[in-house]
């Protein structure tokens, strides 16, 4: 599995730097047709990000809701369900981003994309700040105004949402979601599938367990176990 960082950001193509296939821009000089899985709100955010990147063209959405087939979301047609992936691959689609807010569903559909032989791409907004030493997995979404600091590690399928902060040497696990305006201080470890809510804060060097939930506005000052739910200031487990 490819990992993207400034240390392997690759060549200059057509005068434009291509920072590794999953990180910022194009994997080659000819562009790529992309499908987004998930035609809801997060899918629209991802569509907006891709629209601001060079050499990417979103050719359609896929969604589990069969009733959406044929409709347009953000001006882009919903082509059907994920069962369309083999057909789209034969038609030349190469890249997919799973843009589903539910963490478990997102990870599940990423497995289906890999099984179909398609490449999972990242969507990093041009107005996000990502350190040259940060490392991103696959299918990572980093929204506008987010900051990912030095030596941070972002796992496959993670979402770093609008204006979120992931400070130095943090690790964000696969499928985790750092919600808008949430902030992780230095060396925080967020486990697989964890959810750090809107505007929440986690102080330095703590561990937020896998599949745990931090409520909106909470301030976490102690480690959270796997599956814990914490709310309030300071955060308490409920």
Secondary structure, DSSP 8 states (H G I E B T S, - for coil): ---B-GGG---EETTEE--TTTTSS-SSSS-EEEEEE--SHHHHHHHHHHTTSTTEEEEEEE-S-GGGTT-EETTEEEEE-GGGHHHHHHTT--EEEE--SSHHHHHHHHHHHHHTT-EE--EE-TTSEE-TT-EE-SS-EE-TT-EE-TT-EE-TT-EE-TT-EE-TT-EE-TT-EE-TT-EE-TT-EE-TT-EE-TT-EE-TT-EE-TT-EE-TT-EE-S-B-TT-EEETBTTEE-
